[in-house]
Amino acid sequence: MDQTKQEDYGNGLFPERKARKFESFRLNLKCQGMLQIAMDTSPHAKLLLQAMQGSGCPVSKDRHFSCEDCDGTVSGGFDATVSQIVLCQNNIHQQSHMNRVVTHELIHAFDHCRAHVDWFDNFRHLACSEIRAASLSGDCSFSSEAARLNFGLKQHHQECVRGRALRSILAVRKIDTAEAEKIVDEVFDTCFNDHAPFGRIPHGAKDAKFAHRHYENRDRYYANL
């Protein structure tokens, strides 16, 4: 046997395995970097992180976020069993997308912290959090909808929120479409009008920055009453 040759133990027969490992490592590094930028600079994410801290649920990047490869149809998710946000490193390629996904999933985490949501057995709880996440995360902002070539007039935001909440429920639960629509309709008004912790629907970065400043100054305001 030629000792000068490096033994590959048959790995050379499967060249794609090494390529996949390198690609997954590269995507993970990129995902971690974009996550850090979102946590440091997104006014939506910064407000939610501060609100969770104030609610007794501090968030750690290493403990509560996980960058992973996912099915091609999703960008992220909230795993309530371990209180962890999954970010789909193979499907998130732009910082603006990362910001929206982090915000969307942090809204679920915030609801999990403050409201003790029954994610698995109460479809109304799930629908309520999906409505809030779609409305408050920027998923249905004008710029996001324009990028999808979706344009509407009166109540377009509401219809976008309703549709995205419905699709989210159908993606994660085995439920009939008609039943899911009925559940969304039943809780829609209450949950759509629940803007915590923003206090308003942040239609863009400017709104989110204003909401963040208001949240930071709330104790100073009440102390002067």
Secondary structure, DSSP 4 states (H G I P E B T S, - for coil): --TTSPP-TTGGG-HHHHHHHHHHHHHHHHHHHHHHHHHHH-HHHHHHHHHHHHTT----HHHHEEEE---TT-SEEEETTTTEEEEETTT--SHHHHHHHHHHHHHHHHHHHHH---TTT-HHHHHHHHHHHHHHSSTTSHHHHHHTT---STTHHHHHHHHHHHHHHHHHS---HHHHHHHHHHHHHHHHT--TTTTS---SHHHHHHHHHHHHTHHHHHHT-
